[in-house]
């Protein structure tokens, strides 16, 4: 039996939640995303799937309010960390419910139970259980989390960081970032209607674009794309070896399906021209 090709889909917090309103899920979009992923699996467009989700308006507000991003500073933060995990788990369970309803056998797993950090960087991991469930045909579901950090007590492990880590750890064939915008633009399309979609980016260009984004926020489409490109650059070697990476939106149904079928659709591919 040949090894199934692994696709990692990172569902951004911007598409799953309304970032302008704390603790607000886009239920219609979530259900639509789940239904489309189910169709992609049933059509054989995805052989083996790992889902990573952002925490959006469920994770960012409490992390900022309680200053958890600064790491462990005093014991008073521990109850705040508990509260934050409780709030984010509400989102996780809503995601699980949506996927179960369309027949996707998700297995909710927690990065904080399998990863260690060192100043915000993943330093150690134990992913045997995840790999085992994946081999059985289940769909591991992980999201942004606070992980134990050997240097600063605990640190944020965001969804993008988690997605690229798993791409390397699992030997993924494809990594797709799903956002509320169609990909990388030359300007923020939410502010500039004339912004142009960049359909293909050579991996070595991402470092330059990241630097430009930091210097000029017009280059950064949502306030998060600069960081996403920087994270993608960290797996440059995988892309050069054949890992397929793309950024697209699933706000409009069938976008991912058409993309996987090879139909021309709005998306940004991150490629290497030096294979």
N, C-alpha and C positions, 0 to 999 in steps of 0.2 A: 504494500500500500504506500503510495507516494505521500510525502509530507504536505499537509495543507498549507496554502499560502496565508500568511497572517496579515490582516488589515487592522490597523489601529485608527479609530475615529475619535478625535478629541472634540467634544461638544462644548463650545465656549459658553461661559456664563452670560455673554451678551445675547445669545440666541435663546437660552433656556429661561432667563429671568429678565425682568425689567429693571435695569440698573438704576433707573431714576427713582424707583420706589423700593425701599427696603422690604425684603421678604415677600416679593411678588413673583410668582411663576407665570410664564407665558404658557398656560396649559394647552391652548390650541396648537401652538407651535411644537411643544413637547410631544403631544400625541401624533402630530403629523410626522415628526422626525422618527418616532418609534415605528410608525406604520411603513414609512419609506425604507428604513433599514431592514425591516422584516421582509419586504418585497425584494430587496437586493440579495438577501440571504437565500430566499426561496428560488430566485432566478439563477443562483450560482455565481452572481457577481462578487459576492464575498464568501470565501470558503471558511475562514476562521476569524472571529471578530473579538477584539478587545475594545471596550468603551472607556473613555476617560472624560469626565465632565468637569467644567469649571463650576465655581460656587457662586459667582455673580453677586447679586444683591443679598444673598444669604450669608456669605462669608466675609465679604469686604467690610461691611459696616461694623460688625463686632470686633474684627481683627484690628481695625483702626481705632474704634472707641476704647478698647482695652489695651491698645498699644502692644499687642502680642507679637507684632512684626519685629519688635526690638529684642525679642528673646526673653528668657526668664530673668526677672529682676527682683521679685519678692514673692513670698508665699500667697499674698492676696490675689495674685494673678491666677492661681490654680483654679479657683471657683469660676473665674472669668473664662478660663480655657474650657472648663466643663460646660458653661453656658453656650459658648461658641460652638462646641461640638454638637450640643443638643440642637441648636438652631440649624446648623448645616445638615444634620441627619434628617431633619424634616424634608429638606430638598431631596436628599438621597432616596428617601422612601417614596416620594412622589415620582421620581424617575423610575425606580424599580417597578412601581405599580403600573406605570404607562407601558413599560416594555413587556411585563408579564401579560398584559391584556392582549398584546398582538402576538403572543406565543414565542417571544425571545427568552430563552432560559438564562437570564442574567444571574450572576453570583456576586452579590455586594461584598466588596473586599476593601480593607482600610490600609492605605499607605503607612499610617502610623504603627501598624502591627507588623510591617515587613521591611521598613526602611529606617536607616539612621542617617542623620545629617551631620555636617561639619561646617559651621558658619554658612548655613543655607545651601550647601551643596550635598547631594546624596553621596554618602561615603561607604555605606555597607547595605546589603540587601539579602533577603531570604525569600525567594519567589518560587520555591519548589511547589507549593500548594497551588499557586496561580497557574503555573505551567501544567500541573496535573489536571486541574479542572478544565483548562483550555483543551487539553488532549482528549478529554471526554466529550467535548462538544459544547460545553457551557460557555457563556460569554462573561468573562470577568468585567466587573464594573467598578471603577475606582474614580475618586475625585480629589480635588485639592484638599490638603489636610495639614494639620500641624504635626510635625514629626519630632521625635526626641533628637536633640542636637548635642553632640559630645562637647562642643565648645561653648554654646550659648544657652543651653538648657532645652530650648525648643525653637523651631524655625518653621517658616511657611514653606510648604512644598506645593507649588502651584500646578495647575493642570498641564500647562505647556511643558514645564520641566519634567513632570511625570510621564507625559506622552513620549518625549524624546528618549528618556531613560528606558522605557519599556520597548521602544523600537530597537534599541541596542541590545537590551537584555534578552529579548525574545527572537531576535533575528527577523524582524518584520519585513514584509515585502512592500508594504504601502502604509503611509502615514498621512491622514487627511485631517486638517484643522477646519472645523465648521464654525463660522462666525455669523454675525448679522449683516455683514457686507460681503461682496462677491470676491474679495481678495485684496491684493495690495494696489493702491492707487497712487498717482503722483501727487495728489493732494487729498485732504479729507473730503470724501464725497458727501458727507452729511452737512458740510458747510459750503462746499464748492460743487454745484451741480455739473460744472464743466470738467470735473476731475476725470482722468483717464485711467482705466484699468490696465495694470501691467500684467500681461498674460503669461509671461515667462521671465524668471529671474535666474541668472547663473549663480550658483551657490557662493562663489567668491565675491559676487557683487553685494551680497547681503551685509557684509561687514561695513562696506562703504555706505550703504543705504542706512544702516543703523546709526552710524556716526552723523550722517546728515540729518536724520530724524531727531537726534538729541540736540542738534544745533538749531533746527528749524522745525517746530512742531506741526507745521503745515504738511510736512512729509509723513507724519504719523497719522494714519487714517482714523484711529479711534482712541488714541492715547495708549493703546496696548500693542499695536503692530510692530513698533520698534523693538520692544522686548521679545515679541514672538520671533522676529527675524534673527535676533541675536541668539535665541535659544536654538533655532533651526541650524544656525551656523555651527553650533557645537557638535552636530552630527554630519559635518561636511564629508568626513571619510565614508560614512554609510551611503550618502547620496552618490558619491563618486563610484561606489561599488554597485550601485543599482537600485538603492531604496528610492521609491517614488514618493514625492512629497507634494502636496497641494493644499491651497487655502481656498475655500469656497463658502457659499451660504446655502442654507436649507430653508430660508424664509419662504421661498417659492417651491412647492412640492415637485418632486421628480428631478431636481437639480443634481443630486448625488447619483441617482439612478442613471441619468443621461451621461454624466461624467464617466461613470464606471463602464458604461456601454461603449464609450469612445465617441459619443456624439459631441459636437461642438457646443460648449456651454461656457457661461461666465465663471472664470476661476483663474487663479494664479498658480502656476507650476514652478516649483523650485528644482532646478535641474543642474546636472554637471555635464559640461561639454568636453570633459577630459576623461571619458571612460576608456 
